[in-house]
Amino acid sequence: MNATVKLQKSWFKDGHTKSYGFRKEQLLKMKTMLTTFEKPILNALKFDLNKSEYEAYASEIAFLKSEIDHHVKHLKSWMQVTKVKTPLTHAGSKNYIKKEPYGTILVIAPWNYPVQLALAPVVGAVAAGNTVIIKPSELTPTVSWVLKKMIEQYFPPHFIAVVEGGRDITQELLDQPLDYIFFTGSVPVGKIIMEKASKRLIPVTLELGGKSPTIVHKDANIDITARRIVWGKYTNAGQTCIAPDYLYVHHEVKADLLRAMKKYMEQFYGKKTLKNKDFTKMINHSHFERVCSYLESGAVIVGGAVDESTHKIEPTILDQVVWDDPVMKDEIFGPILPVLTYSNLDEVIEKINERPKPLALYYFGENEIEQQRILNSISFGGGCVNDTLYHIINPHLPFGGVGESGMGSYHGKRSFDTFTHEKSITKQTTRFDQILRYPDSQLGLTVLKKFFS
C-alpha cells in the first residue's frame, strides 16, 4: 500500500501527467478498455448483481463512454490558463488562474454501480492530470476482479492502480499521505472517511445518499408520472443513491397514480417479477434481510413477495405509512416504495425540511409557480421536475449532495474542476512601482482612505 502511494507520488512529481497529449491519450485508452472488456464487465455485473445486459450497459458502460467523450472534447479548453480582470490597485500586472492537478487520488467505490462509480471519478482525475488508486467494493468481488485485470492490462500501477480488499485495506489506504479522497457510499462511512482525512488535512468529495422524496401534485400528468417513477425507483432494484425513496402524493390523485404505477410495474418487470431472470437482486443476505424488514411497515398494496434463495424482492408499494415507521427512518436502497398522502404543499415542505437534506428530489406537477416554490423552499443535492434520475446523465449538470447527503460534486467539467487546484497568479511589472503601498509613503494613508471611502 505504502509502496504504491510512494511510486505514484514520485512518478507524478516527475511531471508525466501534466501534458494535454498524455491526458487525452489516457482517456481514449480508457474508452478502448471499456470496449475490450465489455463482455467480462457485463458477465461480472450479472453474476454479482444479476443486472440485465441492457441495464448494465446503459447505466455503467454507456454512461462512462459518454463521460469520456465529453472530457476529450473539452479537455484542451478546460486546461487553459484563465485570465482575470486587473483592478486599479494592480495596474501594470497580469492576473490569471493556472490549473494544477492535486497529485495522488484515492477513489473508494460502492457496490451498487460498481463499474460506473469506480471509474467515473477516475475520468475526471485523469483529465485533471492526477494519478489514481481505486478501491472497489468487496461486496462485488467479481466486478472488482475484472476492474483490477483491465486496469492492469491498460495502465501501469505508477499511474492507475486497483487495490482490492475489505475494510482493513480501506483503513490502510486512508492512513497514506494521499492528496485527495473521493468516496461514494453511506453517510456513516462518509463520516469516518472525513474524520480520517481531516487528520492529514486531505480534501474530500463525499457522494452519500439519504431519503430522496418524490412529490406528485394534483395537476401532474398521471400516466407519464407513473411510468417515470416506476423506472426511477425500480432500476437496479432500487439500489440507487438517487432513487425515489418515498412517494408524497396529493390525496386527489393518489388512487389514479397507484393504479397506473401497478400497470407499469407489471409491464416493465412482469406479473411474477421473482421469476424474471433480468430483475436485479439484493447484493447480499444481510441487505436482503434489512430491506425485507421494511415490509412490516404500513400495508402492502402492490408486490411484497420475496425469494431468499435468490435474494430478490418484488417491486413493492406500501400504503398507510407514517413517519415513525422503520421504512421512513433510513434510506431504503431496495425495491420498496412507501407512500405518504398530503392535502397542501405547505405540509410537504415542512415535513421534508424537518429531516436531513436529501441527495435528490423529484416534483411532478404542471404549475410553474408551484414548481419554483418547491425548488426554492427545500434544500437538496439535485433533482428533476416531472422526471426521475435523468439529471445525473447530463454532463453539463454537476452531481453531488448537500448537508448529510454529501459534499462536493462531479460529472462533466465539474469532475475536472474537482480534481484540479486553481493556482492564483499575479505577474507584476517592473517598469514602474506603486510607491503608495510602502510604509514610507507620505500620501499612502490619504490615498487609501479616499480610494476606499
Contacts in CASP RR format, 6 or more apart in sequence:
PFRMAT RR
TARGET T0000
AUTHOR 0000-0000-0000
METHOD contacts of the structure
MODEL  1
MNATVKLQKSWFKDGHTKSYGFRKEQLLKMKTMLTTFEKPILNALKFDLN
KSEYEAYASEIAFLKSEIDHHVKHLKSWMQVTKVKTPLTHAGSKNYIKKE
PYGTILVIAPWNYPVQLALAPVVGAVAAGNTVIIKPSELTPTVSWVLKKM
IEQYFPPHFIAVVEGGRDITQELLDQPLDYIFFTGSVPVGKIIMEKASKR
LIPVTLELGGKSPTIVHKDANIDITARRIVWGKYTNAGQTCIAPDYLYVH
HEVKADLLRAMKKYMEQFYGKKTLKNKDFTKMINHSHFERVCSYLESGAV
IVGGAVDESTHKIEPTILDQVVWDDPVMKDEIFGPILPVLTYSNLDEVIE
KINERPKPLALYYFGENEIEQQRILNSISFGGGCVNDTLYHIINPHLPFG
GVGESGMGSYHGKRSFDTFTHEKSITKQTTRFDQILRYPDSQLGLTVLKK
FFS
1 163 0 8 1.000
1 169 0 8 1.000
1 172 0 8 1.000
1 173 0 8 1.000
1 176 0 8 1.000
2 176 0 8 1.000
4 133 0 8 1.000
4 157 0 8 1.000
4 161 0 8 1.000
4 163 0 8 1.000
5 104 0 8 1.000
5 133 0 8 1.000
5 176 0 8 1.000
5 177 0 8 1.000
5 178 0 8 1.000
7 157 0 8 1.000
7 158 0 8 1.000
8 103 0 8 1.000
8 104 0 8 1.000
8 131 0 8 1.000
8 133 0 8 1.000
8 157 0 8 1.000
8 158 0 8 1.000
8 159 0 8 1.000
8 161 0 8 1.000
9 103 0 8 1.000
9 104 0 8 1.000
9 131 0 8 1.000
9 177 0 8 1.000
9 179 0 8 1.000
10 158 0 8 1.000
11 131 0 8 1.000
11 158 0 8 1.000
11 159 0 8 1.000
12 101 0 8 1.000
12 103 0 8 1.000
12 104 0 8 1.000
12 130 0 8 1.000
12 131 0 8 1.000
16 22 0 8 1.000
16 159 0 8 1.000
17 23 0 8 1.000
17 101 0 8 1.000
17 126 0 8 1.000
17 129 0 8 1.000
17 130 0 8 1.000
17 131 0 8 1.000
17 159 0 8 1.000
18 101 0 8 1.000
18 129 0 8 1.000
20 75 0 8 1.000
20 76 0 8 1.000
20 79 0 8 1.000
22 129 0 8 1.000
23 75 0 8 1.000
23 79 0 8 1.000
23 126 0 8 1.000
23 127 0 8 1.000
23 128 0 8 1.000
23 129 0 8 1.000
24 72 0 8 1.000
24 75 0 8 1.000
24 76 0 8 1.000
26 126 0 8 1.000
26 155 0 8 1.000
26 159 0 8 1.000
27 68 0 8 1.000
27 71 0 8 1.000
27 72 0 8 1.000
27 75 0 8 1.000
27 123 0 8 1.000
27 126 0 8 1.000
27 127 0 8 1.000
28 68 0 8 1.000
28 72 0 8 1.000
29 154 0 8 1.000
29 155 0 8 1.000
30 64 0 8 1.000
30 68 0 8 1.000
30 119 0 8 1.000
30 122 0 8 1.000
30 123 0 8 1.000
30 126 0 8 1.000
30 154 0 8 1.000
31 65 0 8 1.000
31 68 0 8 1.000
31 69 0 8 1.000
32 154 0 8 1.000
33 150 0 8 1.000
33 151 0 8 1.000
33 153 0 8 1.000
33 154 0 8 1.000
34 41 0 8 1.000
34 61 0 8 1.000
34 64 0 8 1.000
34 65 0 8 1.000
36 150 0 8 1.000
37 146 0 8 1.000
37 149 0 8 1.000
37 150 0 8 1.000
38 57 0 8 1.000
38 61 0 8 1.000
40 146 0 8 1.000
40 149 0 8 1.000
40 150 0 8 1.000
41 56 0 8 1.000
41 60 0 8 1.000
41 61 0 8 1.000
41 115 0 8 1.000
41 143 0 8 1.000
41 146 0 8 1.000
41 150 0 8 1.000
42 53 0 8 1.000
42 56 0 8 1.000
42 57 0 8 1.000
42 61 0 8 1.000
43 142 0 8 1.000
44 140 0 8 1.000
44 142 0 8 1.000
44 143 0 8 1.000
44 145 0 8 1.000
44 146 0 8 1.000
45 51 0 8 1.000
45 56 0 8 1.000
45 60 0 8 1.000
45 114 0 8 1.000
45 115 0 8 1.000
45 143 0 8 1.000
46 52 0 8 1.000
46 53 0 8 1.000
46 56 0 8 1.000
47 142 0 8 1.000
48 111 0 8 1.000
48 114 0 8 1.000
48 139 0 8 1.000
48 140 0 8 1.000
48 141 0 8 1.000
48 142 0 8 1.000
48 143 0 8 1.000
48 283 0 8 1.000
49 111 0 8 1.000
49 112 0 8 1.000
49 114 0 8 1.000
49 140 0 8 1.000
49 236 0 8 1.000
49 239 0 8 1.000
49 280 0 8 1.000
49 281 0 8 1.000
49 283 0 8 1.000
50 277 0 8 1.000
50 278 0 8 1.000
50 279 0 8 1.000
50 280 0 8 1.000
50 281 0 8 1.000
50 310 0 8 1.000
50 312 0 8 1.000
51 236 0 8 1.000
51 280 0 8 1.000
52 278 0 8 1.000
52 279 0 8 1.000
52 280 0 8 1.000
53 278 0 8 1.000
54 278 0 8 1.000
55 235 0 8 1.000
55 236 0 8 1.000
55 278 0 8 1.000
55 280 0 8 1.000
59 113 0 8 1.000
59 116 0 8 1.000
59 235 0 8 1.000
59 236 0 8 1.000
60 113 0 8 1.000
60 115 0 8 1.000
60 116 0 8 1.000
61 115 0 8 1.000
63 116 0 8 1.000
63 120 0 8 1.000
63 393 0 8 1.000
64 115 0 8 1.000
64 116 0 8 1.000
64 119 0 8 1.000
64 120 0 8 1.000
64 123 0 8 1.000
66 393 0 8 1.000
66 395 0 8 1.000
67 120 0 8 1.000
67 123 0 8 1.000
67 395 0 8 1.000
67 411 0 8 1.000
67 412 0 8 1.000
67 415 0 8 1.000
68 123 0 8 1.000
70 395 0 8 1.000
70 412 0 8 1.000
71 123 0 8 1.000
71 124 0 8 1.000
71 127 0 8 1.000
71 412 0 8 1.000
71 415 0 8 1.000
71 416 0 8 1.000
74 412 0 8 1.000
74 413 0 8 1.000
75 127 0 8 1.000
75 416 0 8 1.000
78 99 0 8 1.000
78 127 0 8 1.000
78 413 0 8 1.000
78 416 0 8 1.000
79 99 0 8 1.000
80 99 0 8 1.000
81 96 0 8 1.000
81 97 0 8 1.000
81 98 0 8 1.000
81 99 0 8 1.000
82 96 0 8 1.000
82 97 0 8 1.000
82 99 0 8 1.000
82 422 0 8 1.000
83 94 0 8 1.000
83 95 0 8 1.000
83 96 0 8 1.000
84 95 0 8 1.000
84 96 0 8 1.000
84 97 0 8 1.000
85 95 0 8 1.000
86 92 0 8 1.000
86 93 0 8 1.000
86 94 0 8 1.000
86 95 0 8 1.000
89 434 0 8 1.000
90 426 0 8 1.000
90 428 0 8 1.000
91 434 0 8 1.000
92 428 0 8 1.000
92 429 0 8 1.000
92 431 0 8 1.000
92 432 0 8 1.000
93 426 0 8 1.000
93 427 0 8 1.000
93 428 0 8 1.000
93 429 0 8 1.000
94 426 0 8 1.000
94 427 0 8 1.000
95 424 0 8 1.000
95 425 0 8 1.000
95 426 0 8 1.000
95 427 0 8 1.000
96 425 0 8 1.000
96 427 0 8 1.000
97 422 0 8 1.000
97 423 0 8 1.000
97 424 0 8 1.000
97 425 0 8 1.000
98 422 0 8 1.000
98 423 0 8 1.000
98 425 0 8 1.000
99 128 0 8 1.000
99 420 0 8 1.000
99 421 0 8 1.000
99 422 0 8 1.000
99 423 0 8 1.000
100 420 0 8 1.000
100 421 0 8 1.000
100 422 0 8 1.000
100 423 0 8 1.000
101 128 0 8 1.000
101 129 0 8 1.000
101 130 0 8 1.000
101 419 0 8 1.000
101 420 0 8 1.000
101 421 0 8 1.000
102 128 0 8 1.000
102 130 0 8 1.000
102 179 0 8 1.000
102 180 0 8 1.000
102 203 0 8 1.000
102 419 0 8 1.000
102 420 0 8 1.000
102 421 0 8 1.000
103 129 0 8 1.000
103 130 0 8 1.000
103 131 0 8 1.000
103 179 0 8 1.000
103 180 0 8 1.000
104 130 0 8 1.000
104 131 0 8 1.000
104 132 0 8 1.000
104 133 0 8 1.000
104 178 0 8 1.000
104 179 0 8 1.000
104 180 0 8 1.000
105 121 0 8 1.000
105 125 0 8 1.000
105 130 0 8 1.000
105 131 0 8 1.000
105 132 0 8 1.000
105 133 0 8 1.000
105 178 0 8 1.000
105 179 0 8 1.000
105 180 0 8 1.000
105 181 0 8 1.000
105 182 0 8 1.000
105 419 0 8 1.000
106 132 0 8 1.000
106 133 0 8 1.000
106 135 0 8 1.000
106 173 0 8 1.000
106 174 0 8 1.000
106 176 0 8 1.000
106 178 0 8 1.000
106 180 0 8 1.000
106 181 0 8 1.000
106 182 0 8 1.000
107 118 0 8 1.000
107 121 0 8 1.000
107 122 0 8 1.000
107 125 0 8 1.000
107 132 0 8 1.000
107 133 0 8 1.000
107 134 0 8 1.000
107 135 0 8 1.000
107 182 0 8 1.000
108 135 0 8 1.000
108 170 0 8 1.000
108 173 0 8 1.000
108 181 0 8 1.000
108 182 0 8 1.000
108 183 0 8 1.000
108 184 0 8 1.000
108 185 0 8 1.000
108 193 0 8 1.000
109 117 0 8 1.000
109 118 0 8 1.000
109 134 0 8 1.000
109 135 0 8 1.000
109 136 0 8 1.000
109 137 0 8 1.000
109 184 0 8 1.000
110 117 0 8 1.000
110 137 0 8 1.000
110 184 0 8 1.000
110 185 0 8 1.000
110 241 0 8 1.000
111 137 0 8 1.000
111 139 0 8 1.000
111 140 0 8 1.000
111 283 0 8 1.000
112 236 0 8 1.000
112 239 0 8 1.000
112 240 0 8 1.000
112 241 0 8 1.000
112 283 0 8 1.000
112 333 0 8 1.000
113 236 0 8 1.000
113 240 0 8 1.000
114 136 0 8 1.000
114 137 0 8 1.000
114 140 0 8 1.000
114 143 0 8 1.000
114 144 0 8 1.000
114 147 0 8 1.000
115 143 0 8 1.000
115 147 0 8 1.000
117 184 0 8 1.000
117 207 0 8 1.000
118 134 0 8 1.000
118 136 0 8 1.000
118 147 0 8 1.000
119 134 0 8 1.000
119 147 0 8 1.000
120 410 0 8 1.000
120 411 0 8 1.000
120 415 0 8 1.000
121 182 0 8 1.000
121 184 0 8 1.000
121 205 0 8 1.000
121 410 0 8 1.000
121 415 0 8 1.000
121 418 0 8 1.000
121 419 0 8 1.000
122 132 0 8 1.000
122 134 0 8 1.000
122 160 0 8 1.000
123 415 0 8 1.000
124 410 0 8 1.000
124 412 0 8 1.000
124 415 0 8 1.000
124 416 0 8 1.000
124 418 0 8 1.000
124 419 0 8 1.000
125 132 0 8 1.000
125 180 0 8 1.000
125 182 0 8 1.000
125 415 0 8 1.000
125 419 0 8 1.000
126 132 0 8 1.000
126 160 0 8 1.000
127 415 0 8 1.000
127 416 0 8 1.000
127 419 0 8 1.000
128 415 0 8 1.000
128 416 0 8 1.000
128 418 0 8 1.000
128 419 0 8 1.000
128 420 0 8 1.000
129 419 0 8 1.000
130 179 0 8 1.000
130 180 0 8 1.000
130 419 0 8 1.000
131 158 0 8 1.000
131 159 0 8 1.000
131 160 0 8 1.000
132 159 0 8 1.000
132 160 0 8 1.000
132 161 0 8 1.000
133 160 0 8 1.000
133 161 0 8 1.000
133 162 0 8 1.000
133 163 0 8 1.000
133 173 0 8 1.000
133 178 0 8 1.000
134 147 0 8 1.000
134 151 0 8 1.000
134 160 0 8 1.000
134 161 0 8 1.000
134 162 0 8 1.000
134 163 0 8 1.000
135 162 0 8 1.000
135 163 0 8 1.000
135 164 0 8 1.000
135 165 0 8 1.000
135 169 0 8 1.000
135 170 0 8 1.000
135 173 0 8 1.000
136 143 0 8 1.000
136 144 0 8 1.000
136 147 0 8 1.000
136 148 0 8 1.000
136 162 0 8 1.000
136 164 0 8 1.000
137 143 0 8 1.000
137 144 0 8 1.000
138 144 0 8 1.000
138 164 0 8 1.000
138 165 0 8 1.000
138 166 0 8 1.000
139 283 0 8 1.000
139 284 0 8 1.000
140 283 0 8 1.000
144 162 0 8 1.000
144 164 0 8 1.000
144 165 0 8 1.000
145 164 0 8 1.000
147 162 0 8 1.000
148 162 0 8 1.000
148 164 0 8 1.000
151 160 0 8 1.000
151 161 0 8 1.000
151 162 0 8 1.000
152 162 0 8 1.000
163 169 0 8 1.000
163 173 0 8 1.000
171 196 0 8 1.000
174 181 0 8 1.000
174 193 0 8 1.000
174 196 0 8 1.000
174 197 0 8 1.000
175 196 0 8 1.000
177 200 0 8 1.000
178 200 0 8 1.000
178 202 0 8 1.000
179 202 0 8 1.000
179 203 0 8 1.000
180 202 0 8 1.000
180 203 0 8 1.000
180 204 0 8 1.000
180 205 0 8 1.000
180 419 0 8 1.000
181 193 0 8 1.000
181 197 0 8 1.000
181 202 0 8 1.000
181 203 0 8 1.000
181 204 0 8 1.000
181 205 0 8 1.000
182 204 0 8 1.000
182 205 0 8 1.000
182 207 0 8 1.000
182 410 0 8 1.000
182 418 0 8 1.000
182 419 0 8 1.000
183 189 0 8 1.000
183 190 0 8 1.000
183 193 0 8 1.000
183 204 0 8 1.000
183 205 0 8 1.000
183 206 0 8 1.000
183 207 0 8 1.000
184 207 0 8 1.000
184 208 0 8 1.000
184 241 0 8 1.000
185 207 0 8 1.000
185 208 0 8 1.000
185 209 0 8 1.000
185 241 0 8 1.000
186 208 0 8 1.000
186 209 0 8 1.000
186 331 0 8 1.000
187 208 0 8 1.000
187 209 0 8 1.000
187 210 0 8 1.000
187 404 0 8 1.000
187 405 0 8 1.000
187 406 0 8 1.000
190 206 0 8 1.000
190 208 0 8 1.000
193 204 0 8 1.000
193 206 0 8 1.000
194 204 0 8 1.000
194 206 0 8 1.000
197 203 0 8 1.000
197 204 0 8 1.000
204 407 0 8 1.000
205 407 0 8 1.000
205 408 0 8 1.000
205 409 0 8 1.000
205 410 0 8 1.000
205 418 0 8 1.000
206 406 0 8 1.000
206 407 0 8 1.000
206 408 0 8 1.000
207 241 0 8 1.000
207 399 0 8 1.000
207 400 0 8 1.000
207 401 0 8 1.000
207 406 0 8 1.000
207 408 0 8 1.000
207 410 0 8 1.000
208 241 0 8 1.000
208 359 0 8 1.000
208 401 0 8 1.000
208 404 0 8 1.000
208 405 0 8 1.000
208 406 0 8 1.000
209 241 0 8 1.000
209 242 0 8 1.000
209 331 0 8 1.000
209 358 0 8 1.000
209 359 0 8 1.000
209 401 0 8 1.000
209 404 0 8 1.000
209 405 0 8 1.000
209 406 0 8 1.000
210 241 0 8 1.000
210 245 0 8 1.000
210 331 0 8 1.000
210 356 0 8 1.000
210 358 0 8 1.000
210 359 0 8 1.000
210 404 0 8 1.000
210 405 0 8 1.000
211 245 0 8 1.000
211 246 0 8 1.000
211 328 0 8 1.000
211 330 0 8 1.000
211 331 0 8 1.000
211 332 0 8 1.000
211 355 0 8 1.000
211 356 0 8 1.000
211 358 0 8 1.000
212 242 0 8 1.000
212 243 0 8 1.000
212 244 0 8 1.000
212 245 0 8 1.000
212 358 0 8 1.000
212 359 0 8 1.000
212 360 0 8 1.000
212 361 0 8 1.000
212 362 0 8 1.000
212 380 0 8 1.000
213 244 0 8 1.000
213 245 0 8 1.000
213 246 0 8 1.000
213 247 0 8 1.000
213 248 0 8 1.000
213 348 0 8 1.000
213 352 0 8 1.000
213 358 0 8 1.000
213 361 0 8 1.000
213 362 0 8 1.000
214 229 0 8 1.000
214 233 0 8 1.000
214 244 0 8 1.000
214 245 0 8 1.000
214 246 0 8 1.000
214 247 0 8 1.000
214 248 0 8 1.000
214 361 0 8 1.000
214 362 0 8 1.000
214 363 0 8 1.000
214 364 0 8 1.000
214 388 0 8 1.000
215 248 0 8 1.000
215 249 0 8 1.000
215 345 0 8 1.000
215 348 0 8 1.000
215 361 0 8 1.000
215 362 0 8 1.000
215 363 0 8 1.000
215 364 0 8 1.000
215 374 0 8 1.000
216 225 0 8 1.000
216 229 0 8 1.000
216 247 0 8 1.000
216 248 0 8 1.000
216 249 0 8 1.000
216 250 0 8 1.000
216 253 0 8 1.000
216 257 0 8 1.000
216 364 0 8 1.000
216 365 0 8 1.000
217 250 0 8 1.000
217 253 0 8 1.000
217 345 0 8 1.000
217 363 0 8 1.000
217 364 0 8 1.000
217 365 0 8 1.000
217 367 0 8 1.000
217 370 0 8 1.000
218 250 0 8 1.000
218 252 0 8 1.000
218 253 0 8 1.000
219 365 0 8 1.000
219 366 0 8 1.000
219 367 0 8 1.000
219 370 0 8 1.000
220 253 0 8 1.000
220 257 0 8 1.000
220 364 0 8 1.000
220 365 0 8 1.000
220 366 0 8 1.000
220 386 0 8 1.000
221 364 0 8 1.000
221 365 0 8 1.000
221 366 0 8 1.000
221 386 0 8 1.000
222 253 0 8 1.000
222 256 0 8 1.000
222 257 0 8 1.000
222 260 0 8 1.000
223 260 0 8 1.000
224 386 0 8 1.000
225 257 0 8 1.000
225 260 0 8 1.000
225 364 0 8 1.000
225 365 0 8 1.000
225 386 0 8 1.000
226 257 0 8 1.000
226 260 0 8 1.000
226 261 0 8 1.000
226 263 0 8 1.000
226 264 0 8 1.000
227 260 0 8 1.000
227 264 0 8 1.000
228 364 0 8 1.000
228 386 0 8 1.000
228 387 0 8 1.000
228 388 0 8 1.000
229 244 0 8 1.000
229 247 0 8 1.000
229 261 0 8 1.000
229 337 0 8 1.000
229 362 0 8 1.000
229 364 0 8 1.000
229 388 0 8 1.000
230 261 0 8 1.000
230 264 0 8 1.000
230 265 0 8 1.000
230 268 0 8 1.000
230 315 0 8 1.000
231 264 0 8 1.000
231 268 0 8 1.000
231 388 0 8 1.000
231 389 0 8 1.000
232 238 0 8 1.000
232 240 0 8 1.000
232 243 0 8 1.000
232 244 0 8 1.000
232 388 0 8 1.000
232 389 0 8 1.000
233 243 0 8 1.000
233 244 0 8 1.000
233 315 0 8 1.000
233 335 0 8 1.000
233 337 0 8 1.000
233 388 0 8 1.000
234 265 0 8 1.000
234 268 0 8 1.000
234 269 0 8 1.000
234 315 0 8 1.000
234 335 0 8 1.000
235 243 0 8 1.000
235 389 0 8 1.000
236 243 0 8 1.000
236 280 0 8 1.000
237 279 0 8 1.000
237 280 0 8 1.000
237 281 0 8 1.000
237 282 0 8 1.000
237 312 0 8 1.000
237 313 0 8 1.000
237 315 0 8 1.000
237 334 0 8 1.000
237 335 0 8 1.000
238 280 0 8 1.000
238 332 0 8 1.000
238 333 0 8 1.000
238 334 0 8 1.000
238 335 0 8 1.000
239 280 0 8 1.000
239 282 0 8 1.000
239 283 0 8 1.000
239 333 0 8 1.000
239 334 0 8 1.000
240 389 0 8 1.000
241 333 0 8 1.000
241 359 0 8 1.000
242 359 0 8 1.000
242 360 0 8 1.000
242 383 0 8 1.000
242 389 0 8 1.000
242 392 0 8 1.000
243 333 0 8 1.000
243 334 0 8 1.000
243 388 0 8 1.000
243 389 0 8 1.000
244 337 0 8 1.000
244 362 0 8 1.000
244 388 0 8 1.000
245 331 0 8 1.000
245 332 0 8 1.000
245 358 0 8 1.000
246 321 0 8 1.000
246 327 0 8 1.000
246 328 0 8 1.000
246 332 0 8 1.000
246 337 0 8 1.000
246 338 0 8 1.000
246 339 0 8 1.000
246 340 0 8 1.000
247 317 0 8 1.000
247 337 0 8 1.000
247 338 0 8 1.000
247 339 0 8 1.000
247 340 0 8 1.000
248 340 0 8 1.000
248 341 0 8 1.000
248 342 0 8 1.000
248 348 0 8 1.000
248 351 0 8 1.000
248 352 0 8 1.000
249 257 0 8 1.000
249 258 0 8 1.000
249 339 0 8 1.000
249 340 0 8 1.000
249 341 0 8 1.000
249 342 0 8 1.000
250 341 0 8 1.000
250 342 0 8 1.000
250 343 0 8 1.000
251 341 0 8 1.000
251 342 0 8 1.000
251 343 0 8 1.000
254 339 0 8 1.000
254 341 0 8 1.000
258 301 0 8 1.000
258 302 0 8 1.000
258 317 0 8 1.000
258 319 0 8 1.000
258 339 0 8 1.000
261 302 0 8 1.000
261 317 0 8 1.000
262 302 0 8 1.000
262 317 0 8 1.000
265 273 0 8 1.000
265 302 0 8 1.000
265 303 0 8 1.000
265 315 0 8 1.000
269 276 0 8 1.000
269 279 0 8 1.000
269 315 0 8 1.000
270 276 0 8 1.000
273 279 0 8 1.000
273 303 0 8 1.000
273 305 0 8 1.000
273 312 0 8 1.000
273 314 0 8 1.000
273 315 0 8 1.000
274 305 0 8 1.000
274 306 0 8 1.000
274 307 0 8 1.000
274 310 0 8 1.000
274 312 0 8 1.000
274 314 0 8 1.000
279 312 0 8 1.000
281 288 0 8 1.000
281 310 0 8 1.000
281 311 0 8 1.000
281 312 0 8 1.000
282 288 0 8 1.000
282 291 0 8 1.000
282 311 0 8 1.000
282 312 0 8 1.000
282 313 0 8 1.000
282 334 0 8 1.000
283 311 0 8 1.000
284 311 0 8 1.000
285 308 0 8 1.000
285 311 0 8 1.000
287 311 0 8 1.000
287 333 0 8 1.000
288 306 0 8 1.000
288 308 0 8 1.000
288 311 0 8 1.000
288 313 0 8 1.000
291 313 0 8 1.000
291 332 0 8 1.000
291 333 0 8 1.000
291 334 0 8 1.000
291 335 0 8 1.000
291 336 0 8 1.000
292 306 0 8 1.000
292 313 0 8 1.000
293 326 0 8 1.000
294 318 0 8 1.000
294 326 0 8 1.000
294 327 0 8 1.000
294 332 0 8 1.000
294 336 0 8 1.000
294 338 0 8 1.000
295 304 0 8 1.000
295 306 0 8 1.000
295 316 0 8 1.000
295 318 0 8 1.000
295 336 0 8 1.000
296 326 0 8 1.000
297 318 0 8 1.000
297 321 0 8 1.000
297 325 0 8 1.000
297 326 0 8 1.000
297 327 0 8 1.000
297 328 0 8 1.000
297 338 0 8 1.000
298 318 0 8 1.000
298 319 0 8 1.000
298 320 0 8 1.000
298 321 0 8 1.000
298 322 0 8 1.000
298 325 0 8 1.000
298 327 0 8 1.000
298 338 0 8 1.000
299 318 0 8 1.000
299 319 0 8 1.000
299 320 0 8 1.000
300 316 0 8 1.000
300 317 0 8 1.000
300 318 0 8 1.000
301 317 0 8 1.000
301 318 0 8 1.000
301 319 0 8 1.000
302 315 0 8 1.000
302 316 0 8 1.000
302 317 0 8 1.000
303 314 0 8 1.000
303 315 0 8 1.000
303 316 0 8 1.000
303 317 0 8 1.000
304 313 0 8 1.000
304 314 0 8 1.000
304 316 0 8 1.000
304 336 0 8 1.000
305 313 0 8 1.000
305 314 0 8 1.000
306 312 0 8 1.000
306 313 0 8 1.000
306 314 0 8 1.000
307 313 0 8 1.000
313 334 0 8 1.000
313 335 0 8 1.000
313 336 0 8 1.000
314 335 0 8 1.000
315 335 0 8 1.000
315 337 0 8 1.000
316 335 0 8 1.000
316 336 0 8 1.000
316 337 0 8 1.000
317 337 0 8 1.000
317 339 0 8 1.000
318 327 0 8 1.000
318 336 0 8 1.000
318 337 0 8 1.000
318 338 0 8 1.000
318 339 0 8 1.000
319 339 0 8 1.000
321 327 0 8 1.000
321 328 0 8 1.000
321 338 0 8 1.000
321 339 0 8 1.000
321 340 0 8 1.000
322 328 0 8 1.000
322 340 0 8 1.000
323 340 0 8 1.000
323 351 0 8 1.000
325 338 0 8 1.000
327 336 0 8 1.000
327 338 0 8 1.000
328 338 0 8 1.000
332 338 0 8 1.000
342 348 0 8 1.000
345 370 0 8 1.000
345 373 0 8 1.000
345 374 0 8 1.000
348 374 0 8 1.000
349 373 0 8 1.000
349 374 0 8 1.000
349 377 0 8 1.000
349 378 0 8 1.000
352 358 0 8 1.000
352 361 0 8 1.000
352 378 0 8 1.000
353 377 0 8 1.000
353 378 0 8 1.000
353 379 0 8 1.000
356 403 0 8 1.000
356 404 0 8 1.000
356 405 0 8 1.000
357 379 0 8 1.000
357 380 0 8 1.000
357 381 0 8 1.000
357 401 0 8 1.000
357 402 0 8 1.000
357 403 0 8 1.000
357 404 0 8 1.000
357 405 0 8 1.000
358 380 0 8 1.000
358 381 0 8 1.000
358 405 0 8 1.000
359 380 0 8 1.000
359 381 0 8 1.000
359 382 0 8 1.000
359 400 0 8 1.000
359 401 0 8 1.000
359 405 0 8 1.000
359 406 0 8 1.000
360 380 0 8 1.000
360 381 0 8 1.000
360 382 0 8 1.000
360 383 0 8 1.000
360 389 0 8 1.000
360 391 0 8 1.000
361 374 0 8 1.000
361 378 0 8 1.000
361 380 0 8 1.000
361 381 0 8 1.000
361 382 0 8 1.000
361 383 0 8 1.000
362 383 0 8 1.000
362 384 0 8 1.000
362 385 0 8 1.000
362 387 0 8 1.000
362 388 0 8 1.000
363 371 0 8 1.000
363 374 0 8 1.000
363 375 0 8 1.000
363 384 0 8 1.000
363 385 0 8 1.000
363 386 0 8 1.000
364 385 0 8 1.000
364 386 0 8 1.000
365 371 0 8 1.000
365 385 0 8 1.000
365 386 0 8 1.000
366 386 0 8 1.000
371 385 0 8 1.000
375 385 0 8 1.000
379 402 0 8 1.000
379 403 0 8 1.000
380 401 0 8 1.000
380 402 0 8 1.000
380 405 0 8 1.000
381 400 0 8 1.000
381 401 0 8 1.000
381 402 0 8 1.000
381 405 0 8 1.000
382 391 0 8 1.000
382 399 0 8 1.000
382 400 0 8 1.000
382 401 0 8 1.000
383 391 0 8 1.000
384 390 0 8 1.000
384 391 0 8 1.000
391 397 0 8 1.000
391 399 0 8 1.000
392 399 0 8 1.000
392 411 0 8 1.000
394 411 0 8 1.000
395 411 0 8 1.000
395 412 0 8 1.000
395 413 0 8 1.000
396 412 0 8 1.000
396 413 0 8 1.000
397 411 0 8 1.000
398 409 0 8 1.000
398 410 0 8 1.000
398 411 0 8 1.000
398 412 0 8 1.000
398 414 0 8 1.000
399 409 0 8 1.000
399 410 0 8 1.000
399 411 0 8 1.000
399 414 0 8 1.000
400 406 0 8 1.000
400 408 0 8 1.000
400 409 0 8 1.000
400 410 0 8 1.000
401 407 0 8 1.000
401 408 0 8 1.000
401 409 0 8 1.000
408 418 0 8 1.000
409 418 0 8 1.000
410 418 0 8 1.000
435 441 0 8 1.000
436 443 0 8 1.000
436 444 0 8 1.000
436 447 0 8 1.000
436 448 0 8 1.000
437 444 0 8 1.000
END
